Amino acid sequence: MQTQKILIIDDTPDNLESLGVLLRDGYELLCALSGEEGIDLALRQRPDLILLDVMMPELDGYEVCSRLKADLRTNAIPIIFITALDNENDETRGLELGAIDYVTKPINIPILRARIRNYLELKRIESALQRQTDILKVEVAGHEKARELLQSQQRQLETLNGELEERVATEVKKCREKDQVLMENEKMVSLGLIAAGVAHEINNPMGYIVSNLHILADYFHQIVTSGRMGEKNDTEEPAACRGESRAVTRDMEFILVDGADLIRESLEGAGRVTKIVQELKAFSRNDATECKTVTLVSCLESALTVAANELKYVATVRREYESDREVCCNPGQLGQVFLNLLVNAGHAIVSDKLGEIVLRSWHDELFVYVSVEDTGGGIPEEIRARIFDPFFTTKEVGKGTGLGLSVSRGIMEKHRGELLVESVVGVGTTFTVKLPYAHPETA
């Protein structure tokens, strides 16, 4: 590549020498001690860049710039003023005359070198483009087939652009489908990891419901037997009949009182099972496009119902809800985010004593916030930036896929929200869900 030329016009020899030392490596330097000499050199040598002093006798820099820009042979050469004048009006005047930059003394050498390098690169690119344009003009003007070829290529380009746009749209659709599959797979993995706990949560109430039904069946048998005995006693002696009647009355009173308690407990247990099943159903639904107006606290509480058994042996849960503002979101997807955060909080608490998980909610003028804070070991700073990377995990094999936080951040981005993290090693970690009030598709 041809060495680029720089013309320095300055009436002070020391300035020429210092700038020459600065720029001699990599450039061919031309020097002029007056404005007239500089104009003459510019016309003969056609430099790639001119460094021009303002304050010169006879012909100052402004006049030199004006004459160079008025001449078709030199008007495309970029000019940088280098001067001790730092008045804003002086700078404005220089730029209005056509200079590309105005550098005041004392000169910041690295900045000046960077500017020169950038302007020369732009000049080189412009020259190359101009050469290509000139060649194309000659070809188009001299040959009709060049025009037809250009039109044909343009049509081909439009066709290719259409095909490319279609392919890009197809690939985007495939990526979105893959993201949805990944999200659903992670959801099922999360459910699988806590399935035993959920089964235990359902099994407990079902156990005493079955037990209560056995007792109620026995009571029912006693009631039927007592009725038959009453029919028999109607034919016997009055004294014996009265004694058995009193005993039956006492048993019936106990059965009625205890039976009512058994029915109430069974209904409570059935309600608990129903709630867990409903939350699981809502969590596992594939409703990627469904958007509802709900509170984030309700989504968090639903996830807490599913994760209850996973947490109750490692931490107590404390609620500090200060906001019940509603947002438009996909409740199933937000539930998946909260379930990941709750399970991660439980896994983070590894001490022998019972830890604590604090759930908070609040809002400001634009956003609703929900945070999940744990008293675990915290996240070391060296891995904090990687926790949202796909497949990155510090958990033991079988306790996580490394996709939970990555999928959660993706869900928040689709909702035009954020998933924030703060952590102190030895103290604990806080994840905060930040979501705008507006609909995620119209915000």
C-alpha positions as CSV (number, residue, x, y, z in Angstrom):
1,M,0.0,0.0,0.0
2,Q,1.3,3.4,-0.9
3,T,2.6,5.6,1.9
4,Q,0.2,8.4,2.7
5,K,1.5,12.0,2.5
6,I,1.0,14.7,5.2
7,L,1.7,18.3,4.5
8,I,2.6,20.5,7.5
9,I,2.3,24.3,7.0
10,D,3.8,26.3,9.9
11,D,6.0,29.4,9.9
12,T,7.9,28.1,13.0
13,P,10.7,25.7,12.2
14,D,10.6,24.2,15.7
15,N,7.0,23.3,15.2
16,L,7.7,21.7,11.9
17,E,10.5,19.7,13.5
18,S,8.5,18.5,16.5
19,L,5.6,17.5,14.3
20,G,7.9,15.8,11.9
21,V,9.4,13.7,14.7
22,L,5.9,12.8,15.8
23,L,4.7,11.7,12.4
24,R,7.8,10.5,10.5
25,D,7.1,6.8,11.2
26,G,4.5,5.6,8.8
27,Y,3.9,8.8,6.7
28,E,5.7,10.7,4.0
29,L,6.0,14.3,5.3
30,L,6.0,17.5,3.4
31,C,6.9,20.8,5.1
32,A,6.2,24.5,4.2
33,L,7.2,27.6,6.2
34,S,4.6,29.9,4.6
35,G,1.1,29.9,3.3
36,E,2.1,30.4,-0.3
37,E,4.7,27.7,-0.2
38,G,2.1,25.4,1.4
39,I,-0.5,26.1,-1.4
40,D,2.2,25.4,-4.0
41,L,3.2,22.1,-2.4
42,A,-0.4,21.1,-2.1
43,L,-1.1,21.7,-5.8
44,R,2.0,19.8,-6.8
45,Q,2.1,16.9,-4.4
46,R,-1.6,16.4,-3.6
47,P,-1.1,15.3,0.0
48,D,-3.6,13.0,1.8
49,L,-3.9,15.4,4.8
50,I,-2.8,18.9,5.7
51,L,-1.8,20.2,9.2
52,L,-2.2,23.9,9.1
53,D,-1.1,26.6,11.5
54,V,-3.5,29.7,11.8
55,M,-1.1,32.5,12.9
56,M,1.3,33.0,10.0
57,P,2.6,36.3,8.5
58,E,1.4,37.6,5.1
59,L,-1.0,34.7,4.5
60,D,-2.7,33.2,7.6
61,G,-4.1,29.8,8.0
62,Y,-7.7,30.8,7.4
63,E,-6.8,32.4,4.0
64,V,-4.7,29.3,3.0
65,C,-7.7,27.0,3.9
66,S,-10.1,29.2,1.9
67,R,-7.9,29.1,-1.2
68,L,-7.3,25.4,-1.0
69,K,-11.0,24.7,-0.7
70,A,-11.8,27.0,-3.6
71,D,-9.5,25.1,-5.9
72,L,-11.0,21.9,-7.4
73,R,-7.6,20.3,-7.4
74,T,-7.2,20.5,-3.6
75,N,-10.7,21.0,-2.2
76,A,-11.0,17.3,-1.2
77,I,-7.9,17.3,0.9
78,P,-8.8,17.1,4.6
79,I,-7.3,20.0,6.7
80,I,-6.7,20.1,10.5
81,F,-6.0,23.4,12.1
82,I,-3.2,23.3,14.8
83,T,-3.0,26.6,16.7
84,A,-2.6,28.2,20.1
85,L,-5.9,30.1,19.5
86,D,-8.6,28.5,21.7
87,N,-11.4,30.9,21.2
88,E,-14.7,29.3,20.2
89,N,-15.2,31.8,17.4
90,D,-11.8,30.9,16.0
91,E,-12.7,27.2,16.0
92,T,-16.1,27.9,14.4
93,R,-14.5,30.0,11.7
94,G,-12.0,27.3,10.8
95,L,-14.7,24.6,10.6
96,E,-16.9,26.9,8.5
97,L,-14.1,27.3,6.0
98,G,-14.1,23.5,5.5
99,A,-11.5,22.2,8.0
100,I,-12.4,18.8,9.4
101,D,-10.9,19.4,12.9
102,Y,-9.4,22.2,15.1
103,V,-6.7,21.2,17.5
104,T,-5.4,23.7,20.1
105,K,-2.0,23.8,21.7
106,P,-0.5,22.3,23.8
107,I,-1.1,19.2,21.7
108,N,-2.2,15.9,23.2
109,I,0.0,13.7,21.1
110,P,-1.9,10.4,21.4
111,I,-5.2,12.1,20.6
112,L,-3.6,13.9,17.6
113,R,-2.1,10.7,16.2
114,A,-5.4,8.9,16.6
115,R,-7.3,11.7,14.8
116,I,-4.8,11.7,12.0
117,R,-4.9,8.0,11.6
118,N,-8.7,8.0,11.6
119,Y,-9.0,10.9,9.0
120,L,-6.4,9.3,6.8
121,E,-8.2,6.0,6.9
122,L,-11.5,7.8,6.0
123,K,-9.6,9.6,3.1
124,R,-8.3,6.2,1.9
125,I,-11.7,4.7,2.0
126,E,-13.3,7.7,0.2
127,S,-10.6,7.6,-2.4
128,A,-11.1,3.9,-3.0
129,L,-14.8,4.4,-3.2
130,Q,-14.4,7.3,-5.6
131,R,-12.1,5.1,-7.8
132,Q,-14.7,2.4,-7.8
133,T,-17.4,4.9,-8.6
134,D,-15.4,6.4,-11.5
135,I,-14.7,2.9,-12.9
136,L,-18.4,2.0,-12.7
137,K,-19.4,5.3,-14.4
138,V,-17.0,4.6,-17.2
139,E,-18.3,1.1,-17.7
140,V,-21.9,2.2,-17.5
141,A,-21.3,5.1,-19.9
142,G,-19.3,3.0,-22.4
143,H,-21.3,-0.2,-22.5
144,E,-25.0,-0.7,-22.5
145,K,-24.7,-4.2,-21.3
146,A,-23.2,-3.0,-18.1
147,R,-26.4,-1.2,-17.3
148,E,-28.4,-4.3,-18.1
149,L,-26.1,-6.4,-16.0
150,L,-26.5,-4.0,-13.1
151,Q,-30.2,-4.2,-13.4
152,S,-30.1,-8.0,-13.6
153,Q,-27.8,-8.1,-10.5
154,Q,-30.2,-5.8,-8.7
155,R,-33.1,-8.1,-9.4
156,Q,-31.1,-11.0,-8.3
157,L,-30.1,-9.1,-5.2
158,E,-33.8,-8.3,-4.4
159,T,-34.7,-12.0,-4.9
160,L,-31.9,-13.1,-2.7
161,N,-32.9,-10.5,-0.1
162,G,-36.4,-11.8,-0.2
163,E,-35.2,-15.4,0.2
164,L,-32.8,-14.3,3.0
165,E,-35.6,-12.5,4.8
166,E,-37.7,-15.5,4.6
167,R,-34.9,-17.8,5.8
168,V,-34.1,-15.4,8.6
169,A,-37.8,-15.3,9.6
170,T,-37.9,-19.1,9.5
171,E,-34.7,-19.3,11.6
172,V,-36.1,-16.8,14.1
173,K,-39.3,-18.9,14.4
174,K,-37.3,-22.0,14.9
175,C,-35.2,-20.3,17.6
176,R,-38.3,-19.1,19.4
177,E,-39.7,-22.6,19.2
178,K,-36.5,-24.0,20.6
179,D,-36.5,-21.4,23.3
180,Q,-40.1,-22.5,24.2
181,V,-39.1,-26.2,24.2
182,L,-36.1,-25.4,26.4
183,M,-38.3,-23.4,28.7
184,E,-40.9,-26.2,28.9
185,N,-38.1,-28.8,29.4
186,E,-36.6,-26.8,32.2
187,K,-40.1,-26.5,33.8
188,M,-40.5,-30.2,33.7
189,V,-37.0,-30.8,35.1
190,S,-37.9,-28.4,38.0
191,L,-41.1,-30.3,38.7
192,G,-39.1,-33.6,38.5
193,L,-36.6,-32.4,41.0
194,I,-39.3,-31.5,43.5
195,A,-41.7,-34.3,42.6
196,A,-41.0,-36.3,45.7
197,G,-41.6,-33.3,47.9
198,V,-44.9,-32.6,46.2
199,A,-45.9,-36.2,46.5
200,H,-45.1,-36.0,50.2
201,E,-47.2,-32.8,50.6
202,I,-50.2,-34.6,48.9
203,N,-49.6,-37.9,50.7
204,N,-49.9,-36.4,54.2
205,P,-53.4,-35.0,53.9
206,M,-54.5,-38.0,51.8
207,G,-53.3,-40.2,54.6
208,Y,-55.4,-38.7,57.3
209,I,-58.4,-38.4,54.9
210,V,-58.2,-42.1,54.3
211,S,-57.8,-42.8,58.0
212,N,-60.8,-40.5,58.8
213,L,-62.9,-42.3,56.2
214,H,-62.1,-45.6,57.9
215,I,-63.2,-44.2,61.3
216,L,-66.4,-42.7,59.8
217,A,-67.1,-46.1,58.1
218,D,-66.8,-47.7,61.5
219,Y,-69.1,-45.1,63.1
220,F,-71.6,-45.6,60.3
221,H,-71.5,-49.4,61.0
222,Q,-72.1,-48.6,64.7
223,I,-75.1,-46.4,63.9
224,V,-76.6,-49.1,61.7
225,T,-76.0,-51.7,64.4
226,S,-77.5,-49.4,67.1
227,G,-80.6,-48.9,64.9
228,R,-81.1,-52.6,64.6
229,M,-80.6,-53.1,68.4
230,G,-83.2,-50.4,69.0
231,E,-85.7,-52.3,66.9
232,K,-84.9,-55.4,68.9
233,N,-85.3,-53.6,72.3
234,D,-88.8,-52.5,71.4
235,T,-89.9,-56.2,72.1
236,E,-87.9,-56.6,75.3
237,E,-88.5,-55.6,79.0
238,P,-88.6,-51.9,79.7
239,A,-85.7,-51.9,82.3
240,A,-83.2,-53.6,80.0
241,C,-84.3,-51.5,77.1
242,R,-83.7,-48.3,79.1
243,G,-80.1,-49.3,80.0
244,E,-79.2,-50.1,76.5
245,S,-80.8,-46.9,75.2
246,R,-78.7,-44.8,77.5
247,A,-75.5,-46.5,76.3
248,V,-76.5,-46.1,72.7
249,T,-77.3,-42.4,73.3
250,R,-73.9,-41.8,74.8
251,D,-72.2,-43.5,71.9
252,M,-74.2,-41.6,69.4
253,E,-73.3,-38.2,71.0
254,F,-69.6,-39.1,70.8
255,I,-69.9,-40.3,67.2
256,L,-71.8,-37.1,66.1
257,V,-69.2,-34.8,67.7
258,D,-66.1,-36.8,66.6
259,G,-67.6,-37.4,63.2
260,A,-68.1,-33.7,62.6
261,D,-64.4,-33.1,63.4
262,L,-63.4,-35.9,61.1
263,I,-65.4,-34.5,58.3
264,R,-64.0,-31.0,58.9
265,E,-60.4,-32.3,58.9
266,S,-61.0,-34.4,55.8
267,L,-62.4,-31.4,54.0
268,E,-59.4,-29.3,55.0
269,G,-57.0,-32.0,53.8
270,A,-58.9,-32.3,50.5
271,G,-58.8,-28.5,50.0
272,R,-55.0,-28.6,50.6
273,V,-54.6,-31.4,48.0
274,T,-56.8,-29.5,45.6
275,K,-54.7,-26.3,46.0
276,I,-51.5,-28.2,45.4
277,V,-52.9,-29.9,42.3
278,Q,-54.3,-26.6,41.0
279,E,-50.9,-24.9,41.4
280,L,-49.1,-27.7,39.7
281,K,-51.6,-27.6,36.8
282,A,-51.2,-23.8,36.4
283,F,-47.4,-24.2,36.6
284,S,-47.2,-27.0,34.0
285,R,-49.5,-25.4,31.5
286,N,-48.1,-24.6,28.1
287,D,-49.6,-21.1,27.8
288,A,-46.7,-19.2,26.1
289,T,-48.9,-16.5,24.6
290,E,-51.4,-16.1,27.4
291,C,-51.2,-12.9,29.3
292,K,-53.3,-12.1,32.4
293,T,-53.6,-9.3,34.9
294,V,-52.4,-10.7,38.3
295,T,-50.2,-9.6,41.2
296,L,-46.6,-10.9,41.4
297,V,-47.3,-11.9,45.0
298,S,-49.9,-14.4,43.8
299,C,-47.5,-15.9,41.3
300,L,-44.9,-16.1,44.1
301,E,-47.3,-17.7,46.5
302,S,-48.3,-20.3,43.9
303,A,-44.7,-21.2,43.4
304,L,-44.2,-21.4,47.2
305,T,-47.1,-23.9,47.4
306,V,-45.3,-26.2,44.9
307,A,-41.9,-25.8,46.6
308,A,-43.1,-25.9,50.2
309,N,-41.7,-29.4,51.0
310,E,-38.4,-28.5,49.4
311,L,-38.0,-25.5,51.8
312,K,-39.6,-26.5,55.1
313,Y,-36.7,-28.6,56.3
314,V,-34.0,-26.0,55.5
315,A,-35.5,-22.6,56.1
316,T,-38.4,-20.6,57.5
317,V,-40.2,-18.3,55.1
318,R,-40.9,-14.7,56.2
319,R,-43.2,-12.4,54.1
320,E,-42.8,-8.7,53.9
321,Y,-45.3,-7.7,51.2
322,E,-45.8,-4.0,50.7
323,S,-47.3,-4.0,47.3
324,D,-50.2,-5.8,45.6
325,R,-50.1,-3.8,42.4
326,E,-51.2,-5.8,39.4
327,V,-49.2,-6.4,36.2
328,C,-50.0,-8.0,32.9
329,C,-47.9,-11.1,32.5
330,N,-47.8,-14.8,31.8
331,P,-48.5,-16.2,35.3
332,G,-47.2,-19.7,34.4
333,Q,-43.9,-18.3,33.2
334,L,-43.6,-15.9,36.1
335,G,-44.3,-18.9,38.4
336,Q,-41.5,-20.8,36.8
337,V,-39.1,-17.9,37.5
338,F,-40.2,-17.7,41.2
339,L,-40.0,-21.5,41.6
340,N,-36.4,-21.4,40.3
341,L,-35.5,-18.6,42.7
342,L,-37.2,-20.4,45.7
343,V,-35.5,-23.8,45.0
344,N,-32.1,-22.1,44.5
345,A,-32.6,-20.2,47.8
346,G,-33.3,-23.5,49.5
347,H,-30.2,-25.2,48.0
348,A,-28.1,-22.2,49.0
349,I,-28.7,-22.8,52.7
350,V,-26.4,-25.7,53.6
351,S,-25.8,-25.0,57.3
352,D,-26.9,-27.4,60.0
353,K,-29.2,-24.8,61.5
354,L,-32.5,-23.7,60.0
355,G,-32.0,-20.8,57.6
356,E,-34.4,-18.0,56.5
357,I,-35.9,-17.0,53.2
358,V,-37.4,-13.5,53.1
359,L,-40.0,-12.6,50.4
360,R,-40.6,-8.9,49.8
361,S,-42.7,-6.9,47.4
362,W,-42.8,-3.1,46.6
363,H,-43.4,-0.8,43.7
364,D,-42.5,2.7,42.4
365,E,-44.0,4.8,39.6
366,L,-43.1,2.4,36.8
367,F,-42.2,-1.0,38.1
368,V,-43.3,-3.7,40.6
369,Y,-40.6,-5.5,42.5
370,V,-40.5,-8.9,44.2
371,S,-37.3,-10.2,45.9
372,V,-36.3,-13.6,47.2
373,E,-33.5,-13.3,49.9
374,D,-31.7,-16.2,51.5
375,T,-29.2,-16.6,54.3
376,G,-27.0,-19.0,52.3
377,G,-23.3,-18.8,51.6
378,G,-23.6,-16.2,48.9
379,I,-22.1,-16.2,45.4
380,P,-18.4,-15.5,44.9
381,E,-17.7,-12.5,42.8
382,E,-15.6,-14.5,40.3
383,I,-18.6,-16.6,39.2
384,R,-21.4,-14.1,39.7
385,A,-21.1,-12.9,36.1
386,R,-21.6,-16.5,34.9
387,I,-24.7,-17.6,36.8
388,F,-27.0,-16.6,34.0
389,D,-25.0,-18.5,31.4
390,P,-26.8,-21.6,30.0
391,F,-25.7,-24.9,31.6
392,F,-23.5,-23.2,34.2
393,T,-24.1,-24.7,37.7
394,T,-22.3,-25.2,41.0
395,K,-24.8,-27.8,42.2
396,E,-24.2,-31.4,42.6
397,V,-25.1,-33.8,39.8
398,G,-28.8,-34.4,39.8
399,K,-29.7,-31.2,41.6
400,G,-29.8,-28.9,38.6
401,T,-29.3,-28.5,34.9
402,G,-27.7,-25.1,34.9
403,L,-30.6,-23.7,32.9
404,G,-32.9,-22.3,35.6
405,L,-31.4,-18.8,35.9
406,S,-30.8,-18.6,32.1
407,V,-34.4,-19.5,31.3
408,S,-35.6,-17.2,34.1
409,R,-33.7,-14.2,32.7
410,G,-35.1,-15.0,29.2
411,I,-38.6,-15.0,30.6
412,M,-38.0,-11.6,32.2
413,E,-36.6,-10.2,29.0
414,K,-39.7,-11.3,27.1
415,H,-41.8,-9.4,29.7
416,R,-39.5,-6.4,29.3
417,G,-38.4,-6.7,32.9
418,E,-35.2,-7.6,34.6
419,L,-33.8,-10.2,37.0
420,L,-31.3,-8.6,39.3
421,V,-28.9,-10.2,41.8
422,E,-27.0,-9.0,44.9
423,S,-24.8,-11.3,46.9
424,V,-22.4,-11.1,49.8
425,V,-20.3,-14.2,50.5
426,G,-21.1,-15.6,54.0
427,V,-24.2,-13.5,54.3
428,G,-26.6,-14.5,51.5
429,T,-28.1,-13.7,48.1
430,T,-31.0,-11.6,47.0
431,F,-32.7,-12.1,43.5
432,T,-35.1,-9.3,42.5
433,V,-37.8,-9.5,39.8
434,K,-38.4,-6.1,38.3
435,L,-41.5,-5.9,36.0
436,P,-43.2,-2.9,34.3
437,Y,-46.9,-2.3,34.9
438,A,-47.7,-2.2,31.1
439,H,-48.5,-5.2,28.9
440,P,-45.2,-6.8,27.8
441,E,-46.2,-6.5,24.1
442,T,-47.3,-2.9,24.3
443,A,-45.0,-1.3,26.8
